[in-house]
Amino acid sequence: MATRRKSSGWELFYSIADVAGTPDTTRFAIAGGWALGAYGSDGDGADSIDLHAIAGAGNSLDSVKLEFMFSVSGTGDGKTTVFELYNSMGISGPRQAVCSLALTGGTAQVVAGAAGVTWCDTAVATDYRGTGQTVVVNDTAANNVVSVTVPVLGARFWEGLFTGAGSTATICNAYYRWYTE
């Protein structure tokens, strides 16, 4: 009997209204000691997604994959920002740095209007896990909407932050979907 694949539609993962003016603070320096709050709420507005709750993933988290897409705003294309991705194996467990993504907005417009919101078409990933399982960047620098696929590796909670380091974008959005293999 064939295994049935399941997936979700795209959902908002994290959004920030003014990354250049009021950025999130990078957490890579303290990620290992930064404990996850109860069910992902850490009090700073950056709540985690819980794969167990949304994907029904439990004993087979290794079969779930996460894919991310990003949009940024600013006049014209070429707006930049940095997105940091973290995970945790369980409630109250320490966060682990997964990757840092240097993102650039492209020419694909998301919403017409003065805000100039565009999909990111370029992503450069720095993978921090060293597990042999890699963060995969799909269609980067090809004038397509770039997506980033991350193996779950048993992690239940996922969280991300946009940092203002070198950011020329204003409003930044991260979207995710999950799927099983």
JORAGI-V950012 format. One line per field, one symbol per residue. phi: phi as a letter, one per 40 degrees, with the letter a starting at -180 (. if undefined). psi: psi as a letter, one per 20 degrees, with the letter a starting at -180 (. if undefined). A space follows every 10 residues. Layout:
# JORAGI-V950012
phi->???
psi->???
This chain:
# JORAGI-V950012
phi->.ccccbabcc bccaabcacc cbcccdbccb dcbccccdfg cbgbgbcccb ccccbgcacb ccccbbbbbb bbbicgcgcb abbbbbaaca dgcccbccab bcbbcbcccc bchccfcbcc bbabbbcbcg cgcbcbbbgc fbfbccbbbb ccfgccbbaa bcbccgcbcb cbbbbbabab b
psi->pqppqqrrrp qpgqqphmhh gmrqpqjhhj ghjnqprpki ojijinqqqo hgghijpeil hiipqppqqq qqqrprrjqq rppppqrqhr pjqqqppgrp ooqpqbiopg pqahhlpqqp ippppopihk ihpqppppkq kjkroqqppp phkipgpqqq qpqjojpirf ppppqrqqqq .
